[in-house]
Amino acid sequence: MPLTGQGRRNGRILTRPEDGDQLQPGEILVTSTTNIGWTPLFPKAAAIVTDVGAPLSHAAIVARELGIPVVVGCGDATAKLVTGDRIVVDGGQGTVRILEKIRESEDQTES
């Protein structure tokens, strides 16, 4: 489900809202799904991408209210992207494009 607008920044993969301190202002939040616990992170994000979601999902509603570009229901964004990938989220078209893929990072091996 797209929301008009575009975000072109580095992505940040998060699996739980408790790790929200890792989200830097202006990054694109990429996660599997959201609920009310994620809400405080939204104002820091340039855009939101979720694997699961629909027009009435939490991410879609909150992003729309805050005017943040969002694409929900991507299916596998958290599997295809890694933190630091430069991506474009086009809410109007409902697309997420990778502009620059980072190399395998230490972040992935530290998990």
N, C-alpha and C positions, 0 to 999 in steps of 0.2 A: 504494500500500500504506500504510494508516494505522497509526499507533501511538497508543494512547490518550494523551490529554493535550491541552492547548491552550496556544498561545502567542499573545499579543496585543501586538505591538510593531511597530517600524519594520523594514522589510525592507532587506537589503543585498545587491545583486546583485554577485556575484563570478564571474569567468570562469576564474580560476586560483588555486591555493592560495598562490602566491607573493605575491598581493595581500592575504593574510590580515590584515596589519596594519591594513587599512581597516575590518575587522569590529570594531565596538565591543561590549563586553560587554552581553549582553541583546538584541542585534538578532537578527532572523531571517535566517539564511543562505539565500539563494536562488541556485541555480546549476544548470547543465545536468545534471551528474552528479558523483559523487565517487569517489575512490579513496584509498588509504592516505595519500597526501600531504595530504589534507584533514583527517585525523584530529585534529591538534593544534588545529584551529579549533572543533571541535564543542563543547568545554566552555564556550566563550565565548557560544555561540548559545542563544537562548531556544527556537528551533525550527529545523528544516531543511526546505527545500522543494527538490525537484529536478524537472527536466523529464523525465528518464529514470530508470527504476528499477523494481524488483520486490521481493517479500518477502525475497529473499536478496541484494539489492544491498548494496554497501558502506554507503551512507547509512542504510538500514533497520536493518542489523545493529548498527552502531556507535551510532546514536541509541537503539535499544532497550536496549543495554547501559548507556548513560549516563542513561537515563530522560528523553530529550529528545523532545518531540513531533516527528513527521516525517510528511510526505506526499511520497511518491516517485511518479514517473511522471505528473506533471501535464501534460506535453506542451509547454506554452508559457508557463510562469510567467516565465521570463527575458525573454520578449517582451512580456508584458502588464504586468509590474511594473517600476518604477524604484526605485532606491535612495531611501529616505525614505518610500515609501508605507507607511501604517499598515495592517497586515494581521492577520488572525486565522488561525492554523493550527490546525485541529481534527483531531488524529491519530485520534481515535475515529471520526469521521465521514468522514475522508479528504478534508476540504475545506480550501480556502484562500479566504478572503473579503477583499476590499478594504474597509477601513473609511473610509479617507481617501486620496485620490489627490493627490499633490503636483503642482504645476505643472511644466512643462518646466523642468529644472534646469540649472545651469551644469555639473554633473557630466556630463550627457549631451552637452553641446556641446564639452567639453574632451577627450573621448575621442579 
